């Protein structure tokens, strides 16, 4: 019985390893509204002026099926009448009584948003547990800057991830708003512990077979 099982593992492990390596190597688009029709904007700016909103934020829900490593975010901006004092983009856990919980990471990218679609990557590796919520916040820290993230009333296409709520903030309080941001989320599913063990076993068997 043992030789048969051993033969089975030797045969299946390399196949599983190749499959898992291929699956884990490629980021997937897990949420996408970039092709949707713009209908409005989320406006945020520096301190001062008529409009009080210095911050814009949104909540995304991670599906319960898998942990995900967040690879990048893309947002569509309305550049009309925009002034480009740099903003900050950061991710937080979802708080209690307020959308902003603990800081998870900040992002690098075009923080002056001089093109319609800006792409942003985490400054530190960020793995989001299955079934949790993450709050993304835009904030202008100095006076003068003003930005508009485009939104849509179109219903997003099928996605494992989901947009749940957007907010405008004045530095102390948050107000819920409407519509769906025009954006894209790129993330990589993280293998479960059992799959990771199988991957390690398969990789070992591949190396051993090649040496033999």
PAKOLFI-392198 format. One record per residue (C-alpha): residue number from 0; x negated, y negated, z negated. Coordinates in Angstrom, 3 decimals, always signed. Example, Ala and Ser with C-alpha at 12.3 -4.5 7.8 and 13.67 -1.06 7.14 Angstrom:
<rs>
nr, px, py, pz
0, -12.300, +4.500, -7.800
1, -13.670, +1.060, -7.140
</rs>
This chain:
<rs>
nr, px, py, pz
0, +0.000, +0.000, +0.000
1, -2.769, -2.425, -0.945
2, -4.682, -2.069, +2.388
3, -1.449, -2.812, +4.299
4, -0.797, -5.927, +2.186
5, -4.397, -7.029, +2.558
6, -4.172, -6.627, +6.339
7, -0.945, -8.636, +6.384
8, -2.534, -11.500, +4.422
9, -5.582, -11.500, +6.707
10, -3.314, -11.718, +9.740
11, -0.804, -14.261, +8.472
12, -3.081, -16.585, +6.484
13, -4.966, -18.032, +9.478
14, -1.674, -18.691, +11.265
15, -0.241, -20.388, +8.168
16, -3.405, -22.408, +7.727
17, -3.336, -23.719, +11.285
18, +0.362, -24.548, +10.950
19, -0.055, -26.385, +7.656
20, -3.157, -28.253, +8.817
21, -1.259, -29.395, +11.905
22, +1.782, -30.436, +9.875
23, -0.191, -32.341, +7.246
24, -2.503, -34.111, +9.694
25, +0.186, -36.170, +11.427
26, +2.188, -38.975, +9.893
27, +5.846, -39.005, +10.831
28, +8.265, -41.875, +11.370
29, +10.684, -41.230, +8.504
30, +12.807, -44.379, +8.849
31, +13.171, -46.587, +11.927
32, +15.365, -49.563, +12.824
33, +12.822, -51.399, +15.023
34, +14.923, -50.872, +18.144
35, +18.125, -52.148, +16.509
36, +19.702, -55.461, +17.488
37, +18.754, -58.369, +15.174
38, +21.772, -60.046, +13.597
39, +20.402, -62.117, +10.711
40, +17.274, -62.702, +8.628
41, +16.041, -62.353, +5.058
42, +14.443, -65.693, +4.236
43, +11.686, -66.139, +1.639
44, +9.291, -69.026, +1.073
45, +6.926, -70.780, -1.293
46, +8.055, -72.855, -4.253
47, +9.871, -76.115, -3.563
48, +12.363, -77.153, -0.909
49, +16.095, -76.559, -0.667
50, +16.170, -72.764, -0.568
51, +15.094, -71.173, -3.874
52, +14.137, -67.707, -2.644
53, +10.416, -67.106, -3.059
54, +10.762, -63.321, -2.799
55, +12.463, -60.739, -0.619
56, +12.693, -57.093, -1.626
57, +14.259, -53.830, -0.521
58, +14.736, -50.351, -1.941
59, +14.035, -47.158, -0.002
60, +15.016, -43.694, -1.231
61, +12.568, -40.800, -0.794
62, +14.385, -37.544, +0.104
63, +14.558, -34.781, -2.489
64, +13.040, -32.241, -0.099
65, +9.388, -33.281, -0.384
66, +6.830, -35.643, -1.874
67, +5.487, -38.095, +0.708
68, +2.221, -39.915, +1.214
69, +3.052, -43.402, +2.461
70, +0.953, -44.224, +5.527
71, +2.225, -47.562, +6.834
72, +5.131, -49.988, +7.096
73, +6.207, -52.137, +10.042
74, +8.521, -55.156, +9.771
75, +10.026, -57.385, +12.438
76, +9.803, -61.138, +11.844
77, +11.702, -64.060, +13.312
78, +8.905, -66.524, +14.086
79, +11.155, -69.540, +14.821
80, +10.298, -72.494, +12.571
81, +7.994, -70.277, +10.541
82, +5.016, -71.642, +8.608
83, +2.192, -69.258, +7.864
84, +0.937, -69.551, +4.321
85, -0.091, -65.957, +3.474
86, +2.400, -63.815, +1.599
87, +1.905, -60.716, -0.531
88, +3.475, -57.317, +0.198
89, +3.541, -54.805, -2.655
90, +5.282, -51.573, -3.655
91, +6.800, -50.960, -7.091
92, +8.687, -48.210, -8.832
93, +12.385, -49.002, -9.209
94, +12.947, -50.831, -12.476
95, +15.780, -50.636, -14.994
96, +18.074, -53.654, -14.857
97, +15.843, -55.207, -12.214
98, +14.640, -53.743, -8.909
99, +10.980, -54.460, -9.706
100, +9.358, -51.847, -11.931
101, +5.665, -50.937, -12.239
102, +3.227, -51.938, -9.503
103, +2.221, -49.003, -7.284
104, +0.034, -50.691, -4.658
105, -0.425, -53.787, -2.544
106, -0.728, -53.746, +1.251
107, -3.173, -55.003, +3.853
108, -2.182, -56.269, +7.274
109, -1.199, -59.496, +8.988
110, -0.020, -61.411, +5.918
111, +0.496, -64.499, +8.069
112, +2.923, -62.612, +10.356
113, +1.824, -64.380, +13.542
114, +3.354, -61.628, +15.714
115, +6.925, -60.364, +15.852
116, +6.110, -56.928, +14.368
117, +3.613, -56.760, +11.527
118, +2.002, -53.498, +10.394
119, +0.889, -52.906, +6.807
120, -1.088, -50.130, +5.102
121, -1.446, -49.371, +1.362
122, -4.631, -50.617, -0.287
123, -4.674, -47.480, -2.451
124, -3.380, -44.011, -1.610
125, +0.295, -43.807, -2.533
126, +2.184, -40.529, -2.954
127, +5.896, -40.918, -3.720
128, +7.628, -38.079, -5.593
129, +10.642, -36.413, -3.989
130, +14.002, -37.929, -4.858
131, +12.639, -41.231, -6.178
132, +13.163, -44.853, -5.135
133, +10.494, -47.382, -4.180
134, +10.877, -51.166, -4.177
135, +8.958, -53.160, -1.541
136, +8.512, -56.864, -2.327
137, +7.435, -59.820, -0.187
138, +6.313, -62.892, -2.122
139, +4.835, -66.277, -1.184
140, +2.547, -67.360, -4.025
141, +1.854, -70.912, -2.858
142, +4.045, -73.772, -1.672
143, +4.743, -74.322, +1.995
144, +4.926, -70.865, +3.483
145, +8.241, -69.652, +4.899
146, +9.133, -66.333, +6.516
147, +12.115, -64.517, +7.959
148, +12.329, -60.724, +8.079
149, +14.876, -59.693, +10.698
150, +17.883, -57.611, +9.716
151, +20.607, -55.703, +11.537
152, +24.194, -54.636, +10.950
153, +23.638, -51.562, +13.130
154, +23.787, -48.265, +11.274
155, +20.318, -46.623, +11.148
156, +19.860, -43.350, +12.982
157, +19.506, -39.999, +11.188
158, +16.663, -40.077, +8.690
159, +15.430, -38.148, +5.664
160, +14.639, -41.495, +4.047
161, +17.365, -44.077, +3.437
162, +17.628, -47.815, +2.832
163, +19.769, -48.523, -0.240
164, +19.692, -52.246, -1.075
165, +17.988, -55.564, -0.340
166, +17.375, -58.497, -2.680
167, +16.390, -62.164, -2.695
168, +14.518, -63.490, -5.735
169, +13.479, -66.841, -7.180
170, +10.613, -65.555, -9.334
171, +12.759, -64.609, -12.323
172, +16.079, -63.194, -11.114
173, +17.225, -61.137, -8.143
174, +20.392, -61.449, -6.038
175, +21.684, -58.569, -3.911
176, +22.130, -59.297, -0.239
177, +23.309, -57.401, +2.834
178, +22.338, -55.828, +6.153
179, +19.483, -53.432, +6.891
180, +15.906, -54.683, +7.450
181, +14.466, -54.134, +10.900
182, +11.511, -51.986, +9.913
183, +9.737, -48.670, +10.241
184, +8.325, -46.351, +7.568
185, +5.524, -43.912, +8.413
186, +4.791, -41.178, +5.895
187, +3.354, -37.665, +5.644
188, +5.108, -34.854, +3.728
189, +2.888, -33.487, +0.949
190, +2.712, -29.650, +0.908
191, +4.217, -27.932, -2.119
192, +1.730, -26.211, -4.505
193, +2.574, -22.800, -3.058
194, +2.015, -24.050, +0.476
195, -1.244, -25.700, -0.561
196, -2.448, -22.415, -2.046
197, -1.550, -20.612, +1.165
198, -3.384, -23.285, +3.125
199, -6.500, -22.778, +1.011
200, -6.286, -19.010, +1.431
201, -5.769, -19.334, +5.154
202, -8.688, -21.721, +5.528
203, -10.908, -19.310, +3.591
204, -9.843, -16.437, +5.834
205, -10.515, -18.490, +8.969
206, -14.023, -19.329, +7.778
207, -14.678, -15.723, +6.742
208, -13.444, -14.354, +10.076
209, -15.630, -16.767, +12.055
210, -18.689, -15.849, +9.998
211, -17.986, -12.166, +10.539
</rs>
